[in-house]
Amino acid sequence: MAELWFHIATESYPEYAGSLLDRLYAHFELLRLNPGMGSHREGIGGDVCLFPVEKINVIYRLDGEDLIILRVHHSALDSNTLRL
């Protein structure tokens, strides 16, 4: 998350970087409470789900009741070719 913030802050808008991270963390909590909101991605592997937040994809899985964030990346990248 620090790398994402740094990239946005230095390449684009510093104010946007902080607010985006706030929104992402709020969505992490929403996903923890409602894990079925994401779409299953068999092409990525196993029981992995994807949930879009603006132009960012959150890739996650559940481990019992725990939400495991596997990757957060820009939606322009092909999620099916990413290594987790």
CORURQUI-V675041 format. One record per pair of residues at least 12 apart in sequence whose C-alpha atoms are under 10 Angstrom apart, sorted by sequence separation. I is the first residue (numbers start at 1). J is the second residue. D is the distance in Angstrom with one decimal. If there is no record, write none. Layout:
i->I j->J d->D
i->I j->J d->D
This chain:
i->5 j->17 d->5.2
i->6 j->18 d->9.7
i->8 j->20 d->9.3
i->37 j->49 d->8.9
i->38 j->50 d->5.2
i->39 j->51 d->6.5
i->48 j->60 d->5.7
i->49 j->61 d->6.0
i->58 j->70 d->7.8
i->59 j->71 d->5.1
i->60 j->72 d->8.8
i->71 j->83 d->9.1
i->4 j->17 d->8.0
i->5 j->18 d->6.9
i->36 j->49 d->8.6
i->37 j->50 d->8.9
i->38 j->51 d->4.6
i->39 j->52 d->9.4
i->47 j->60 d->8.7
i->48 j->61 d->4.8
i->49 j->62 d->8.9
i->58 j->71 d->6.1
i->59 j->72 d->6.2
i->70 j->83 d->9.7
i->71 j->84 d->6.9
i->5 j->19 d->9.7
i->35 j->49 d->8.8
i->37 j->51 d->7.2
i->38 j->52 d->8.0
i->47 j->61 d->6.2
i->48 j->62 d->8.0
i->57 j->71 d->8.0
i->58 j->72 d->4.7
i->59 j->73 d->8.3
i->70 j->84 d->6.4
i->2 j->17 d->10.0
i->5 j->20 d->8.3
i->36 j->51 d->9.7
i->44 j->59 d->9.2
i->46 j->61 d->8.7
i->47 j->62 d->7.8
i->57 j->72 d->5.7
i->58 j->73 d->6.8
i->4 j->20 d->9.6
i->5 j->21 d->7.1
i->35 j->51 d->9.6
i->47 j->63 d->9.7
i->56 j->72 d->6.7
i->57 j->73 d->5.4
i->58 j->74 d->9.0
i->4 j->21 d->8.5
i->56 j->73 d->5.5
i->57 j->74 d->6.1
i->58 j->75 d->9.2
i->41 j->59 d->9.1
i->55 j->73 d->8.5
i->56 j->74 d->4.5
i->57 j->75 d->5.5
i->2 j->21 d->9.2
i->40 j->59 d->9.7
i->41 j->60 d->10.0
i->50 j->69 d->9.9
i->53 j->72 d->9.8
i->55 j->74 d->5.8
i->56 j->75 d->5.2
i->57 j->76 d->9.2
i->1 j->21 d->7.7
i->31 j->51 d->8.5
i->38 j->58 d->8.8
i->39 j->59 d->9.6
i->40 j->60 d->9.6
i->48 j->68 d->9.7
i->49 j->69 d->9.7
i->50 j->70 d->9.9
i->52 j->72 d->9.5
i->54 j->74 d->9.2
i->55 j->75 d->5.3
i->56 j->76 d->8.6
i->57 j->77 d->9.1
i->59 j->79 d->8.4
i->38 j->59 d->8.7
i->40 j->61 d->9.3
i->48 j->69 d->9.8
i->49 j->70 d->9.6
i->50 j->71 d->9.5
i->51 j->72 d->9.7
i->52 j->73 d->9.7
i->53 j->74 d->9.6
i->54 j->75 d->8.6
i->55 j->76 d->7.9
i->56 j->77 d->9.6
i->58 j->79 d->9.8
i->38 j->60 d->8.6
i->48 j->70 d->8.7
i->50 j->72 d->9.6
i->52 j->74 d->9.4
i->53 j->75 d->9.1
i->57 j->79 d->8.3
i->1 j->24 d->9.5
i->28 j->51 d->9.7
i->38 j->61 d->9.6
i->52 j->75 d->7.8
i->1 j->25 d->9.9
i->27 j->51 d->9.1
i->60 j->84 d->9.8
i->27 j->52 d->9.5
i->28 j->53 d->10.0
i->35 j->60 d->9.2
i->59 j->84 d->9.0
i->27 j->53 d->7.6
i->35 j->61 d->8.5
i->36 j->62 d->9.9
i->31 j->58 d->9.8
i->35 j->62 d->7.7
i->24 j->52 d->9.8
i->24 j->53 d->7.0
i->31 j->60 d->9.2
i->50 j->79 d->8.6
i->23 j->53 d->8.1
i->24 j->54 d->9.3
i->28 j->58 d->8.5
i->32 j->62 d->8.7
i->35 j->65 d->9.3
i->23 j->54 d->9.4
i->27 j->58 d->9.2
i->35 j->66 d->9.7
i->24 j->56 d->8.7
i->28 j->60 d->9.6
i->33 j->65 d->9.3
i->35 j->67 d->7.7
i->20 j->53 d->9.1
i->24 j->57 d->9.8
i->32 j->65 d->8.1
i->33 j->66 d->9.9
i->20 j->54 d->8.9
i->24 j->58 d->8.6
i->32 j->66 d->7.3
i->33 j->67 d->9.0
i->32 j->67 d->5.6
i->44 j->79 d->7.0
i->45 j->80 d->8.7
i->20 j->56 d->9.5
i->31 j->67 d->7.6
i->32 j->68 d->9.0
i->43 j->79 d->8.6
i->44 j->80 d->5.1
i->43 j->80 d->5.6
i->44 j->81 d->7.4
i->29 j->67 d->9.0
i->41 j->79 d->8.8
i->42 j->80 d->8.8
i->43 j->81 d->8.5
i->44 j->82 d->7.5
i->45 j->83 d->9.8
i->28 j->67 d->8.2
i->41 j->80 d->8.0
i->44 j->83 d->8.3
i->45 j->84 d->9.0
i->28 j->68 d->9.6
i->44 j->84 d->8.3
i->28 j->69 d->8.2
i->24 j->72 d->9.3
i->4 j->72 d->8.5
i->4 j->73 d->8.3
i->1 j->71 d->9.5
i->4 j->74 d->9.5
i->1 j->72 d->7.9
i->1 j->73 d->9.8
